[in-house]
């Protein structure tokens, strides 16, 4: 069975997608059917992630389909949500696929607040599962071969895509398994295995040997490239390198084998033998070096049979010269595989859960467009209001139209009476005073929200700086100061807005104080108002004069201009246009949105005509005011002038100006109240944003602290030192024939075929049989039967033992020789006392051993020690 390399899956920690995504949906989209649909889509996305990553996956196409759907959904949702550390912060944690403790480099796991990191890891699992499915296929039929080649090419393409995008997606150093070097090597390995599958199919289909040789040679080339990439690196498990080397040799041997058939067909018998000899050397190398991982017995037998037959025919018949291998013609190459293109959607059953939601680029463009539109509307409306206020101010300074209506000199002019009724209808002084009273409370509330939001950022940043100072380089996450710059800039902008609002409030308050008395006078009953206005001499002689008629005509035209402006203002505010379609079209065509160009062009088209009408209105007003001032001068020259009339006219001017100021102050205060209420909603969103990112940073901080504590706990507390030799006794085997342990076999996740066990080390010589002990009383061995020469290799003396049994009562370790019954060459302490004769030890029914033999003489009747070349103690 062929050996193929498969890749283990990465493991991910659980992540709650529902809470942060739902919060973004509810805060961004108003309550509607779309919002409910988006919230349901968020739930489905969370379920899809759990199905793809929260459980073990079978090596089947259905499991791969789930992974592909989740990857496609991530690609579709990425442009529609603001995934980043300082906006929608979701932290994804993944473990290194190849990490088995301390065997391989890189971090055990990495946590990043980046959707690009999640996409990269999911695509890695797509490639890994595709490699496992391909390795599990039955290569004895066409369907299995086609499926295997398809998934190996998918895995190659996925690994290659990660290689090209991982650094830009992460913006930091990745774990070893998804580093560009590792995934680049894996991509080559998968491509080589796909090419090998095509070689197997060509062999199974019995295609021409020339084609098979080219396919095999191309596979050998791919394996060789992969071997070179990981030869001097530790980014892949150690079992990969020998398999790649073996596969390179095997594919090259197959190429030579099939090319030798082609040489035989062309009657180049010497070339045939040379290629077969080269193939035999290649498979011999594999058998001698890599037999633990790959079996080449069948291929070896096939090559040897062909070589034997070729040599026999050449020796007896052809006598063709056998060339050197270096002189042989190069075998061609034919690549039938290529990495699959990774272009979402990869799943055939994919449907976007957030299909109706527009991308963030469109949302941002729409937001900027809305600001531009609001600025355009405010500019046009503000221009008209300023012109109207200027007109009212000029007329009030001329006491018009009150001067034309006050020809009697003793009654309230009709225009003043209408202004008084208008002020009363709008609530009078009480309404304005209540609005002025509410403003500080609204301002204080907004300031408190803003201060609390910035305080959260300050506290978290302080904690981050303290931990960074404490752990120095170990504290590797993004500094809070850098991360919070956009938020602090936004907060500073809000504070600047509030400061300007306070200044505007003060201007309105000062203006109210200036006109407060006259506004109060307008609020009084008509009789009291009439009494407060000084009387003057009648000027009835001017009634019906031409100048009065001209002034009344001009004032009527000015009123028409004001009414026209109110109509234009309503039309301007009612203009609507959906720019999302325009932005989506631009994004689809160009891949980017030129918002400024598109927005300005559309706004000019929408409001160009209104801008012309506003300018025409301004010109008309300017002409009419000029004529009014000219006519008023003529009217004033005809009118009788005295102190009373001047005093009355001055009061009427103030009343008219007070009415205009009242209306403007009332509008300003209502706009200010609305501004503060709208700003409160914006600041609450800003507060939620600050709260979310601070919570995410706290979670990330706790996780990083936990990892740091574990790494610190694993570090040695003191430098390594040499242990004395007598303390480092190796552990004894568990049995007399326990073999030495072999190398750790390749993990099942990497290789589907279990490697063979290496041969064990040579065992120590067998233990000699126990000695035959002959009691002293029955010993009849003559002196002449003793050996002529004493042994020269006596066993080393044993250390004195405490008093106890003369032999061990436990099962000995392998190679241990028990002492014979009753034998102990070292007498116990009481027998070694000075001047005390030796007393042999006897047991009932057993004779004692003879006394100490002379120097250099053996004990009589005791079996001799093994010869010198076979020491007493077995060698380890």
FENJO-V855391 format. One line per field, one symbol per residue. ss: DSSP state (@ for helix, = for strand, . for the rest). phi: phi as a letter, one per 30 degrees, with the letter a starting at -180 (. if undefined). burial: + if it has 24 or more other C-alpha atoms within 12 Angstrom, else -. A space follows every 10 residues. Layout:
BEGIN
ss->???
phi->???
burial->???
END
This chain:
BEGIN
ss->....=..... .=.....@@@ @@@@@@@@.. ..@@@@@@@@ @@@@@@@@@@ @@@....... @@@@@@@@@@ @@@@@@@@.. ..=....=.. .====..... ........== ==..@@@@@@ @@@@@@@@@@ @@@@@..... .@@@@@@@@@ @@@@@@@@@@ @@@@@@@@@@ .....@@@.@ @@@@@@@@@@ @@@@@@@@@@ @@@@....@@ @@@@@@@@@@ @@@@@@@@@@ .......@@@ @@@@@@@@@@ @@@@@@@@@@ @@@@@...@@ @@@@@@@@@@ @@@@@@@@@. ......@@@@ @@@@@@@@@@ @@@@@@@@.. ....@@@... .......... .......... .........@ @@@@@@@@@@ @@@@@@@@@@ @@@@@@@@@@ @@@@@@@... .@@@@..... ...@@@@@@@ @@@@@..@@@ @@@@@@@@@@ @@@@@@@@@@ @@@@@@@@@@ @@@@@@@@@@ @@@@.....@ @@@.@@@@@@ @@@@@@@@@@ @@@@@@@@@@ @@@@@@@@@@ @@...@@@@@ @@.......@ @@...@@@@@ @@@@@@@@@@ @@@@@@@@@@ @@@@.....@ @@@@@@@@@@ ....@@@@@@ @@@@@@@@@@ @@@@@@@@@@ @@@@@@@@@@ @@@@@@@@.. ..@@@@@@@@ @@@@@@@@@@ @@@@@@@@@@ @@@@@@@@@@ @@@@@@@@@@ @@@@@@@@@@ @@@@@@@@@@ @@@@...... ....@@@... .......... .......... =......... .......... .....@@@.. ..@@@..... .......... .......... .......... ........@@ @......... ..=..=.... .......... .......... ......
phi->.dcbcbcddd ccddbddddd dddddddccd dadddddddd dddddddddd ddbcadcddb dddddddddd dddddddedc bddadcbccb cccbcddcdb icdcdiddab cbdbdddddd dddddedddd dddddddddc bddddddddd dddddddddd ddedcddddc hadddddcde dddddddddd dddddddddd dddddhdddd dddddddddd dddddddddc dcbcdbeddd eddddddedd dddddddddd ddddddicdd dedddddddd ddddddddcb ddcbcbdddd dddddddddd dddddcbdhd dcdddddddd ddbbccbadd dcbdddddcd bddcdddddd dddddddddd dddddddddd dddddddddd dddddddchc dedddcddib bddedddddd ddddddjidd dddddddded dddddddddd dddddedddd dddddddddd chdddcdddd dddceddddd dddddddddd ddddeddddd ddddcddddd ddddeddddd ddcddbddbd dddidddddd dddddddddd dddddddddd dddcdbaddd dddddddddc iabddddddd ddddddcddd dddddddddd dddddddddd dddddddddd cadddddddd dddddddddd dddddddddd dddddddddd dddddddddd dddddddddd dddddddddd dddddddbdd bddeddccdd ddddadcddd dcdddddddc bdcddddddd deddeddddd ddcceddcdb ddddddddbd dcbdddddde cddlddadcc dddejdcddd eicadcdded dcddicddcd dbceibdddd ddddeicddd icdddddddb eddddd
burial->-+++++++++ ++--+-++-+ +++++--+-- ----+--++- ++-+++++++ +++---+-++ +-++++++++ ++++++++++ ++++++++++ +++++++++- ----++++++ ++++++++++ ++++++++++ +++++++-+- ----++++++ ++++++++++ +++-++--++ ---+++++++ ++++++++++ ++++++++++ +++-----++ ++++++++++ +++++++-++ +--+++++++ ++++++++++ ++++++++++ ++++---+++ ++++++++++ +++++++--+ ++++++--++ --++-++--+ +--+------ -+-------- ++++++++++ -+-+-++--+ ++++--++++ ++++++-+++ -++--++--+ +-+++-++-- ++++++++++ +++++++-++ +++-+++-++ --++-+-++- +++-++--+- -++--++-++ +-++-++--+ +--+--+--- ----++++++ --++--++-+ +--++--+-- ++--+--++- ++--++++++ +++-----++ -++++++++- -+----++-- ++-++-+++- ++-++--++- -+------++ -+++--+--- --+++--++- -++--++--+ +-++--++-+ +--++--++- ++--++--+- ----++-+++ ++++++++++ ++++++-+++ -++-++--++ --++++++++ ++++++++++ +-+++----- ---------- ---------- ---------- -----+--++ +++++----- ------+--- ---+++---- ---------- ---------- ---------- ---++--+-- +++++++--- ---------- +------+++ -------+++ ++-++----- -++---
END
